[in-house]
Amino acid sequence: MDVFLLPVAPAPPGSDPRFELYCEPATDHVSERAADPAERPRSVFGRWVKGFHQALAEGEAEARRQEDGGAQPDSGSRASRWVKRQLAAAVAEQRLLWHLRHAASARLHHPETIASTRALELAMAEFRRDFDKHRLWCVIDAIIVVASAPLALVPGPNLLAYYFIFRSVGHFFSLRGARKGMNPVLWTAQPSGPLADLQHALSLEPQARAERIDTIAATLGLERLAVFMRRVARRTGQG
């Protein structure tokens, strides 16, 4: 599995830039494990996982629609459209960790301007933060799912339980991915010239920066890199 340590903001003098971890898995190990629709899981957690996969399919479709700039569909209730937006946000945020839990080995690509040991330190620190965050939210959302169980008796789609089942299972999968990511044995480090160019591109004017990121994305073979960088820029107010 290839993971990229991306600089996402210009570096203050004498310090590291801000980094985020990114990947584009060739195979979707999460959605491909979805259960047969006709199969009825026997355990409560099995039913939760099946619900997760059903929600994941919708979240992946909505995330791709947003990334491609598609128009918001008018079909469905306001609540269902809100749920789909939240699913898409969770998919975008946690995709790397969900896939990492299946990885037998991983390669960390990092800008050649920083040492491999430093790049691995930054990645391990990020996985530790992810582990703590998802452990907390896994518990919180599981409690909410149990508390919302009476809503299952209400006629019609149980959107609230559907959403929190997705969140609780998603956080559990992310917890496992973060735990695996913290294992140094999993990793090898690979310095990257294009990622160093990406760090320099962040200081360019918006149009020149966008063109340079497109070139770097093509060099690295990362189809969605430009979309990811625009999302980070909007989130941090740099777009």
C-alpha positions in Angstrom: 0.0 0.0 0.0 1.3 3.4 -0.9 0.7 6.3 1.4 1.8 9.9 0.7 2.9 12.4 3.3 1.6 15.6 1.7 2.6 19.1 2.6 -0.6 21.1 2.7 0.5 24.5 3.9 3.6 26.7 3.4 6.2 26.1 6.0 7.1 28.9 8.5 10.8 29.8 8.4 12.9 27.1 10.2 10.0 24.6 10.7 8.3 21.7 9.0 5.2 22.5 6.9 1.9 21.0 7.9 1.4 17.5 6.5 -1.5 15.2 5.9 -1.6 11.5 5.0 -3.2 10.5 1.7 -3.7 7.4 -0.4 -5.6 6.3 -3.5 -6.0 2.5 -3.1 -6.3 0.6 -6.4 -8.8 -1.8 -4.9 -11.6 -0.8 -2.5 -11.0 -3.5 0.2 -13.8 -1.9 2.3 -16.7 -2.0 -0.2 -15.7 -5.2 -1.9 -16.3 -7.0 1.4 -20.0 -6.0 1.5 -22.3 -8.8 2.4 -24.7 -10.5 0.0 -28.0 -8.5 0.2 -29.9 -11.7 0.7 -27.7 -12.8 3.6 -29.0 -12.2 7.1 -26.2 -11.7 9.6 -26.7 -13.6 12.8 -24.9 -11.3 15.3 -25.8 -7.7 16.2 -22.4 -6.6 15.1 -22.8 -8.5 11.8 -26.0 -6.6 11.2 -24.1 -3.3 12.0 -21.4 -4.2 9.5 -23.9 -5.0 6.8 -25.6 -1.6 7.4 -22.1 0.0 7.3 -21.4 -1.5 3.9 -24.8 -0.3 2.6 -24.2 3.2 3.9 -20.6 3.1 2.5 -21.8 2.5 -1.0 -24.0 5.6 -0.8 -21.2 7.6 0.9 -18.6 6.6 -1.8 -21.1 7.6 -4.6 -21.8 10.9 -2.9 -18.0 11.6 -2.3 -17.2 10.9 -5.9 -20.1 13.1 -7.1 -18.8 16.0 -4.9 -15.2 15.4 -6.1 -16.4 15.5 -9.7 -18.4 18.7 -9.2 -21.7 17.1 -9.8 -25.0 18.9 -9.0 -26.7 18.1 -5.7 -29.7 15.8 -6.6 -33.1 17.0 -5.7 -34.5 13.6 -5.0 -34.9 12.4 -1.4 -35.8 14.3 1.7 -33.7 17.0 3.3 -32.8 14.6 6.0 -31.6 11.9 3.5 -29.6 14.4 1.6 -27.9 15.6 4.9 -27.1 12.0 5.8 -25.5 11.4 2.4 -23.4 14.5 2.8 -22.2 13.3 6.2 -21.5 9.8 4.8 -19.4 11.4 2.1 -17.4 13.5 4.6 -16.7 10.4 6.7 -15.6 8.4 3.6 -13.2 11.2 2.6 -11.7 11.5 6.1 -11.4 7.8 7.0 -10.7 6.0 3.7 -7.0 5.7 4.4 -7.4 4.1 7.8 -10.1 1.7 6.5 -7.8 0.4 3.8 -4.7 0.4 6.1 -6.1 -2.3 8.4 -5.8 -4.8 5.5 -2.3 -3.9 4.4 0.5 -6.4 4.8 3.1 -3.7 4.1 3.1 0.0 3.4 5.4 2.5 1.8 5.4 6.1 3.0 6.3 8.6 0.2 7.6 11.8 1.6 9.2 15.0 0.3 12.9 14.5 -0.2 13.5 17.8 1.7 12.9 15.9 5.0 14.7 12.8 6.3 12.9 9.4 6.2 13.2 9.0 10.0 11.4 12.4 10.4 8.7 11.5 7.9 8.0 8.3 9.8 7.9 10.2 13.1 5.3 12.5 11.6 3.2 9.7 10.3 3.3 7.7 13.6 2.2 10.9 15.5 -0.8 11.2 13.2 -1.8 7.6 13.7 -1.6 8.0 17.4 -3.9 11.0 17.3 -6.2 9.1 15.0 -6.2 6.1 17.4 -7.2 8.2 20.4 -9.9 10.1 18.4 -11.6 7.1 16.9 -11.5 5.1 20.1 -13.5 7.8 21.8 -16.0 8.2 19.0 -16.4 4.5 18.5 -17.7 4.3 22.1 -19.9 7.5 21.9 -21.6 6.4 18.6 -22.2 2.9 19.8 -24.0 4.3 22.8 -26.1 6.5 20.6 -27.0 3.5 18.3 -28.2 1.6 21.3 -30.1 4.6 22.7 -31.8 5.1 19.3 -32.9 1.5 19.0 -36.6 2.4 19.9 -36.7 4.5 16.7 -36.6 1.2 14.8 -40.2 0.7 15.7 -41.2 3.9 13.9 -42.5 3.2 10.4 -40.3 4.3 7.5 -36.5 4.5 7.1 -34.6 4.8 10.3 -32.1 7.4 9.1 -30.8 8.3 12.5 -29.9 4.8 13.5 -28.6 4.1 9.9 -26.2 7.1 10.2 -24.9 6.3 13.6 -24.4 2.6 12.8 -22.2 3.7 9.9 -20.3 6.1 12.2 -19.8 3.6 15.0 -18.6 0.8 12.6 -16.5 3.3 10.6 -14.8 4.5 13.8 -14.1 0.9 14.8 -12.5 0.2 11.4 -10.5 3.4 11.7 -9.4 2.4 15.2 -8.0 -0.8 13.8 -6.3 1.0 10.9 -4.7 3.5 13.2 -3.4 0.7 15.5 -1.9 -1.0 12.5 -0.4 2.2 11.2 1.5 2.7 14.5 3.5 -0.5 13.9 6.9 0.6 12.6 7.5 -2.8 11.1 4.8 -2.2 8.5 6.6 0.8 7.0 9.3 1.6 4.5 10.0 5.2 3.6 10.6 6.5 0.0 11.9 10.1 -0.6 10.0 11.8 -3.4 11.1 14.7 -5.6 7.5 15.5 -6.8 6.4 15.9 -3.2 9.2 18.4 -2.6 7.9 20.2 -5.7 4.4 20.1 -4.1 5.8 21.8 -1.0 7.2 24.6 -3.2 3.9 24.9 -5.2 2.0 25.9 -2.1 3.7 29.3 -2.1 2.5 30.1 -5.7 -0.4 32.2 -6.7 -3.7 30.2 -6.9 -3.7 29.6 -10.7 -0.1 28.7 -10.9 -0.4 26.5 -7.8 -3.4 24.6 -9.3 -1.5 24.0 -12.6 1.6 22.8 -10.7 -0.5 20.5 -8.6 -2.1 19.0 -11.7 1.4 18.3 -13.1 2.6 16.7 -9.9 -0.5 14.6 -9.6 0.1 13.3 -13.2 3.7 12.5 -12.3 2.7 10.6 -9.2 -0.2 8.9 -10.9 -2.7 10.2 -8.3 -6.0 10.9 -10.0 -7.6 12.6 -7.0 -4.7 14.6 -5.6 -5.9 18.0 -7.0 -9.3 17.4 -5.5 -7.8 16.5 -2.1 -5.6 19.6 -2.1 -8.5 21.9 -3.0 -10.6 20.3 -0.1 -7.8 20.9 2.4 -7.3 24.5 1.1 -11.0 25.2 1.6 -11.0 23.6 5.1 -8.0 25.7 6.2 -9.0 28.9 4.5 -6.2 28.9 2.0 -8.2 28.3 -1.2 
